[in-house]
Amino acid sequence: MTAGPAFEESWTVYGQRQLDHGYRPPVPDRIDWGFWPGVGPGSEVLGDVRGKRILDIGSGPGHHAVHLARAHGALVDAVDLSPTQHRRALDAHGTEPGVRFLCADVAEHLRHAEPYQAAYGLRTLGCVDPRHLLPALRDGLVDGAPLVFSALHTDSDARPPSSEVVPHEGFVRLCDEEPIPTRIWALTPQLWEHLLTEHGFRVEEIELLSAPDHDNPVVVQLVRARRHRTTGRPRPRVTSRPRTARPPAPHAAIGVGAIVFGERGLLLGRHRHGTWELPGGTVEPGESLHDTVVRELAEETGLVARPEDITLLGTLLDHVDDVVRVTVGAVVTAWQGEPADQPDERVGGWRWWALDELPQGLFVCSAQILTSWRSDLPPIDHAPAHFTPYAGG
């Protein structure tokens, strides 16, 4: 495991008990990020790791590191703070080609190691204060390196994740053994994304993995992020306001957002609630997505475009509570007229914005569309969404 005397003690006790029982987990055929075989994706979420230097964060008995070395040709440094966990790994796999086992605090190790090309952790990042580990990972990974980890979301007592960076008391359990007390950082997906973004990572996806047994309340988050370094002068973060949690009317389940971008910049309007938004709105019954973009653009801005002037980028899926929201981003490649406020519309004050000077307080749907459109924009804070690009978009 990683830093702190309390964590070292918990996992040292755990490792010693496993040594006493002589338990050596077999090298798996795949990586399971949760507690349940076959649930969720496997090691493919790390990308092609053949010949790459990989960091295993809190490697335990080392069987996952061995899997990556044997099956995928990775060069793995398996780091764990617990001396008994480290001993288990050495006893079982100490001569394994392609794997180096290290007994150390991961954050301290990263301060002196050559930067890694990828890093991963199986249910380990939630066992240490992320403010201790994330700065070291930021400095210890090369630009573009993936960071993939799983962490507890909902525990066996159905306790929900925290929206603050605070731990709760937990236990490491072994069959027919006294539970071992420890502390666990079970954080919301939004908080994980905020922390990762703050420390130089771009979150690509956060997936919730549930137990196949519906009576089991445990849920694990699988977080996929990538190290992202900016060059040149630091650019300020652009904030976005979450949308309302009030369930929408059924017709509001799908909407569009239109990117109108030209020599004068990007067109954004001010909603009466104060957020800055792309032109767009909800799809009406019997309407194509192209027709929706054309209609909403005219209704909100007065600009005239044709369906053939619209390029659809892809679908963004997220949710508010239990309501799934579907948003389709589009680029308007040609238009006529000048943007102007329209009667009875809730968005107005249309302005052209330079891409490196976007306003604070973007509407979250607009923020998600802009992030999926171009990767060279300033970092934009928003709730995570699953983006599926369209061919040619």
Phi, psi and omega per residue, in radians:
M1 nan -2.916 -3.072
T2 -2.051 -2.778 -2.669
A3 -1.159 2.747 2.994
G4 1.876 2.403 -3.101
P5 -1.090 -0.614 3.129
A6 -1.114 -0.718 3.141
F7 -1.204 -0.751 -3.139
E8 -1.041 -0.740 -3.135
E9 -1.131 -0.803 -3.118
S10 -1.021 -0.862 -3.054
W11 -1.399 -0.340 3.000
T12 -1.226 -0.733 3.073
V13 -1.100 -0.780 3.132
Y14 -1.050 -0.829 -3.135
G15 -1.094 -0.667 3.131
Q16 -1.138 -0.711 3.112
R17 -1.092 -0.690 3.109
Q18 -1.198 -0.616 3.045
L19 -1.112 -0.738 3.139
D20 -1.090 -0.616 3.119
H21 -1.423 -0.205 -3.104
G22 1.203 0.474 -3.070
Y23 -1.505 2.205 3.063
R24 -2.203 1.907 3.138
P25 -1.125 2.439 3.131
P26 -1.192 2.703 3.039
V27 -1.178 2.150 -3.018
P28 -1.345 2.851 3.031
D29 -1.452 -0.309 3.121
R30 -2.654 2.883 3.041
I31 -1.626 2.188 3.032
D32 -1.858 2.037 -3.037
W33 -1.361 -0.392 3.067
G34 -1.726 -2.727 -3.126
F35 -1.687 -0.020 -2.917
W36 -2.146 2.151 -3.120
P37 -1.008 2.338 3.050
G38 1.428 -0.040 -3.139
V39 -1.579 2.126 3.121
G40 1.497 3.136 3.136
P41 -1.264 3.013 3.113
G42 -1.940 -2.522 -3.061
S43 -1.232 -0.162 -3.129
E44 -1.085 -0.359 3.141
V45 -1.197 -0.258 3.068
L46 -1.409 -0.212 -3.052
G47 1.416 -2.897 3.136
D48 -1.346 1.962 -3.088
V49 -1.882 0.103 -3.102
R50 -1.034 2.190 3.105
G51 1.307 0.049 -3.092
K52 -1.689 2.628 3.100
R53 -1.443 2.063 -3.029
I54 -2.080 2.469 3.084
L55 -1.835 2.164 3.018
D56 -1.701 1.987 -3.036
I57 -1.567 1.952 -3.103
G58 1.211 1.134 -2.882
S59 -1.369 -0.226 3.111
G60 1.024 -2.341 -3.107
P61 -1.337 0.014 2.935
G62 1.487 0.078 -3.033
H63 -1.238 -0.502 3.097
H64 -1.271 -0.676 3.074
A65 -1.065 -0.714 3.126
V66 -1.122 -0.689 3.100
H67 -1.030 -0.813 -3.126
L68 -1.116 -0.637 3.128
A69 -1.224 -0.799 -3.077
R70 -1.267 -0.877 -2.987
A71 -1.473 -0.436 -3.015
H72 -2.213 0.041 3.049
G73 1.212 0.413 3.134
A74 -1.398 2.754 3.035
L75 -1.891 1.813 -2.898
V76 -1.902 2.257 2.889
D77 -1.709 1.949 -3.097
A78 -1.732 1.929 -2.974
V79 -1.996 2.267 3.076
D80 -2.526 2.462 -3.108
L81 -1.362 -0.522 -3.051
S82 -1.291 2.150 3.134
P83 -1.150 -0.528 3.136
T84 -1.329 -0.635 3.035
Q85 -1.129 -0.711 3.098
H86 -1.081 -0.699 3.124
R87 -1.137 -0.698 3.086
R88 -1.027 -0.754 -3.139
A89 -1.127 -0.768 3.142
L90 -1.144 -0.731 -3.127
D91 -1.072 -0.655 -3.056
A92 -1.567 -0.598 -2.957
H93 -2.424 0.413 -3.002
G94 -1.067 -0.402 -3.124
T95 -1.878 0.264 -3.088
E96 -1.190 2.157 3.092
P97 -1.094 2.442 3.066
G98 1.509 -0.037 -3.135
V99 -2.211 2.336 3.054
R100 -2.111 2.144 -3.115
F101 -1.696 2.240 -3.070
L102 -2.238 2.321 3.058
C103 -1.726 1.789 -3.055
A104 -2.904 2.819 2.925
D105 -1.275 2.245 -3.045
V106 -1.027 -0.752 -3.101
A107 -1.095 -0.739 3.106
E108 -1.151 -0.709 3.123
H109 -1.050 -0.729 -3.091
L110 -1.144 -0.442 -3.109
R111 -1.211 -0.307 -3.085
H112 -2.121 -0.106 -3.063
A113 -1.559 2.727 2.978
E114 -1.141 2.428 -3.094
P115 -0.977 2.485 -3.102
Y116 -1.613 2.784 -3.135
Q117 -1.654 -0.138 3.051
A118 -2.940 2.755 3.078
A119 -2.554 2.621 3.124
Y120 -2.638 2.789 3.082
G121 -2.657 2.311 3.132
L122 -1.744 1.772 3.090
R123 1.010 0.547 -3.097
T124 -1.942 -0.544 -3.101
L125 -1.169 -0.390 3.086
G126 -1.402 0.035 -3.138
C127 -1.854 0.252 3.127
V128 -2.607 2.598 3.109
D129 -1.013 2.058 -3.110
P130 -1.076 -0.408 3.120
R131 -1.257 -0.271 3.040
H132 -1.477 -0.703 -2.983
L133 -1.592 -0.691 -3.017
L134 -1.087 -0.687 3.082
P135 -1.061 -0.656 3.124
A136 -1.193 -0.694 3.090
L137 -1.139 -0.675 3.094
R138 -0.981 -0.762 -3.090
D139 -1.497 -0.269 -3.041
G140 -1.802 0.138 3.090
L141 -2.114 2.546 3.108
V142 -1.289 2.819 3.129
D143 -1.037 2.275 3.133
G144 1.517 -0.040 -3.099
A145 -1.201 2.380 3.070
P146 -1.317 2.504 2.953
L147 -2.148 1.997 -3.105
V148 -2.155 2.243 3.123
F149 -2.645 2.731 3.016
S150 -1.979 2.603 -3.118
A151 -2.619 2.661 -3.126
L152 -1.115 2.394 3.060
H153 -1.894 -0.978 3.102
T154 -2.206 2.274 -3.064
D155 -1.571 -3.074 -3.056
S156 -1.191 -0.268 3.052
D157 -1.640 0.212 -3.126
A158 1.078 0.454 3.114
R159 -1.336 2.183 -3.083
P160 -1.292 2.863 3.124
P161 -1.223 2.801 -3.099
S162 -1.617 2.546 3.046
S163 -1.655 0.150 3.059
E164 -2.194 2.698 -3.110
V165 -1.449 1.265 3.119
V166 -2.355 2.513 3.128
P167 -1.522 2.844 2.932
H168 -2.140 2.779 -3.136
E169 -1.238 2.333 3.127
G170 -2.424 -3.062 -3.108
F171 -2.435 2.534 2.937
V172 -1.709 2.155 -2.999
R173 -1.969 2.418 2.988
L174 -2.215 2.520 -3.116
C175 -1.024 2.273 3.086
D176 1.085 0.445 3.115
E177 -2.208 2.728 3.034
E178 -1.141 2.329 3.086
P179 -1.048 2.540 -3.140
I180 -1.768 2.045 -3.108
P181 -1.207 2.519 3.076
T182 -2.693 -3.039 3.062
R183 -2.154 2.526 -3.042
I184 -2.301 2.323 3.016
W185 -1.702 1.633 3.065
A186 -1.751 1.790 -2.985
L187 -1.947 2.704 3.096
T188 -1.174 2.715 3.060
P189 -0.994 -0.664 -3.138
Q190 -1.105 -0.680 3.141
L191 -1.239 -0.697 3.063
W192 -1.027 -0.770 -3.140
E193 -1.107 -0.728 3.120
H194 -1.064 -0.822 -3.118
L195 -1.104 -0.762 -3.131
L196 -1.146 -0.757 3.122
T197 -1.083 -0.732 3.135
E198 -1.062 -0.520 -3.091
H199 -1.802 0.404 2.965
G200 1.566 0.394 3.098
F201 -2.032 2.631 3.029
R202 -1.920 2.065 -3.105
V203 -1.363 2.226 -3.133
E204 -1.696 -0.627 3.134
E205 -2.902 2.525 2.975
I206 -2.205 2.060 -3.067
E207 -2.002 2.420 3.100
L208 -1.707 2.184 3.141
L209 -1.869 2.134 -3.096
S210 -1.884 2.702 3.103
A211 -1.152 2.471 3.091
P212 -1.145 -0.439 3.054
D213 -1.425 1.980 -3.012
H214 -1.173 -0.262 3.083
D215 -1.440 -0.132 -3.123
N216 -1.631 2.029 -3.076
P217 -1.408 -0.102 -3.030
V218 -1.143 2.315 3.068
V219 -2.279 2.391 -3.140
V220 -2.045 2.395 3.038
Q221 -1.571 2.388 2.969
L222 -1.940 1.998 -3.032
V223 -1.881 2.203 3.075
R224 -2.024 2.086 -3.125
A225 -2.365 3.008 -3.135
R226 -2.511 2.389 3.114
R227 -1.125 2.284 -3.051
H228 -2.355 1.897 3.100
R229 -1.771 2.381 3.053
T230 -1.701 2.684 3.112
T231 -2.013 2.808 -3.132
G232 1.353 -2.786 -3.080
R233 -1.211 2.503 3.118
P234 -1.061 2.417 3.119
R235 -1.860 2.390 -3.106
P236 -1.152 2.597 3.079
R237 -1.228 2.576 3.074
V238 -1.851 2.158 -3.085
T239 -1.487 2.816 2.999
S240 -2.441 2.589 -3.117
R241 -1.692 2.259 3.099
P242 -1.085 2.600 3.076
R243 -1.333 2.958 -3.112
T244 -1.134 2.613 3.087
A245 -1.495 -0.034 3.141
R246 -1.186 2.239 -3.118
P247 -1.021 2.414 3.129
P248 -1.377 2.856 2.968
A249 -1.136 2.690 -3.066
P250 -0.930 -0.625 -3.107
H251 -1.237 -0.249 -3.096
A252 -1.579 0.208 -3.097
A253 -1.192 -0.436 -3.118
I254 -2.302 2.382 3.136
G255 -2.467 3.004 3.136
V256 -2.204 2.692 3.013
G257 -2.339 2.278 -3.006
A258 -1.868 2.205 3.053
I259 -1.613 1.951 3.062
V260 -1.905 1.851 -3.010
F261 -2.322 2.252 3.134
G262 -2.603 -2.741 -3.072
E263 -1.088 -0.501 -3.115
R264 -1.523 -0.125 3.088
G265 2.113 -2.698 -3.088
L266 -1.807 2.339 -3.093
L267 -1.517 2.142 3.077
L268 -2.340 2.537 3.091
G269 -2.087 2.789 -3.099
R270 -1.727 2.079 3.065
H271 -1.278 2.674 -3.121
R272 -1.117 -0.293 3.040
H273 -1.479 -0.080 3.029
G274 1.878 -0.193 -3.127
T275 -1.456 2.690 3.034
W276 -1.670 2.360 -2.979
E277 -2.410 2.683 2.898
L278 -1.285 2.724 2.965
P279 -1.067 2.504 3.120
G280 2.838 -3.108 -3.136
G281 3.018 -2.800 -3.025
T282 -1.631 2.657 3.125
V283 -1.375 2.298 3.102
E284 -1.590 2.704 -3.109
P285 -0.951 2.326 3.098
G286 1.390 0.096 -3.062
E287 -1.748 2.399 3.023
S288 -1.354 2.820 3.122
L289 -1.104 -0.696 3.105
H290 -1.059 -0.768 -3.134
D291 -1.139 -0.619 3.117
T292 -1.097 -0.765 3.133
V293 -1.073 -0.790 -3.134
V294 -1.067 -0.808 -3.110
R295 -1.132 -0.858 -3.101
E296 -1.120 -0.647 3.117
L297 -1.060 -0.782 -3.135
A298 -1.201 -0.747 -3.095
E299 -1.136 -0.636 -3.041
E300 -1.620 -0.588 -3.011
T301 -2.075 -0.312 -3.028
G302 1.462 -0.086 3.119
L303 -1.283 2.528 -3.095
V304 -1.967 2.192 3.080
A305 -2.388 2.879 3.102
R306 -1.892 2.731 3.091
P307 -0.954 -0.620 3.141
E308 -1.263 -0.166 3.066
D309 -1.547 0.048 -3.051
I310 -1.892 2.232 3.020
T311 -1.984 2.069 3.134
L312 -1.419 2.285 -3.106
L313 -1.470 -0.790 -3.067
G314 2.789 -3.099 -3.062
T315 -1.857 2.330 3.042
L316 -1.935 2.218 3.126
L317 -2.049 2.211 2.947
D318 -2.553 -2.946 -3.100
H319 -2.664 2.696 2.967
V320 -2.117 2.008 -2.979
D321 0.972 -2.127 -3.109
D322 -1.756 0.174 -3.104
V323 -1.707 2.093 3.115
V324 -1.404 2.300 3.113
R325 -1.959 2.321 3.134
V326 -2.058 2.168 3.117
T327 -2.250 2.329 3.118
V328 -1.937 2.108 3.080
G329 -1.497 2.537 -3.117
A330 -2.486 2.640 3.054
V331 -1.973 2.248 3.074
V332 -1.607 1.990 -3.030
T333 -1.542 -0.326 3.112
A334 -2.700 2.563 -3.141
W335 -2.769 2.899 3.092
Q336 -2.206 2.568 3.074
G337 1.792 -3.133 3.097
E338 -2.095 2.392 -3.127
P339 -1.141 2.399 -3.141
A340 -2.645 2.708 3.099
D341 -1.106 2.458 -3.115
Q342 -1.989 2.590 -3.106
P343 -1.049 2.450 3.018
D344 1.127 0.263 3.101
E345 -1.674 2.559 -3.095
R346 -1.493 -0.166 3.139
V347 -2.081 2.350 3.135
G348 -2.744 -2.774 -3.126
G349 1.033 0.730 -3.027
W350 -1.111 2.323 -3.126
R351 -2.416 2.679 3.031
W352 -1.643 2.299 -3.090
W353 -2.138 2.365 2.982
A354 -1.161 2.538 -3.055
L355 -1.147 -0.442 3.118
D356 -1.644 0.180 3.107
E357 -2.361 0.706 -3.126
L358 -1.114 2.578 -3.080
P359 -1.311 2.733 3.009
Q360 -1.259 2.705 3.053
G361 1.379 0.714 3.042
L362 -1.198 2.508 2.977
F363 -1.103 2.411 -2.967
V364 -1.044 -0.668 3.109
C365 -1.090 -0.745 3.097
S366 -1.115 -0.707 3.106
A367 -1.065 -0.736 3.133
Q368 -1.130 -0.738 3.134
I369 -1.101 -0.797 -3.118
L370 -1.102 -0.686 3.118
T371 -1.115 -0.668 3.135
S372 -1.306 -0.372 -3.102
W373 -1.339 -0.877 -3.064
R374 -2.413 2.378 -3.124
S375 -1.525 -0.157 -3.069
D376 -1.704 0.204 3.098
L377 -1.306 2.836 2.988
P378 -0.997 2.660 3.121
P379 -1.067 2.280 -3.083
I380 -2.050 2.149 3.088
D381 -1.360 2.273 3.040
H382 -2.871 2.857 3.080
A383 -1.106 2.532 -3.127
P384 -1.165 2.615 3.113
A385 -2.529 2.600 3.072
H386 -1.501 2.080 -3.108
F387 -1.863 2.199 3.055
T388 -2.044 1.887 -3.104
P389 -1.264 2.609 3.019
Y390 -1.559 2.622 3.095
A391 -1.049 2.224 -3.139
G392 1.440 -0.039 -3.114
G393 -1.372 nan nan
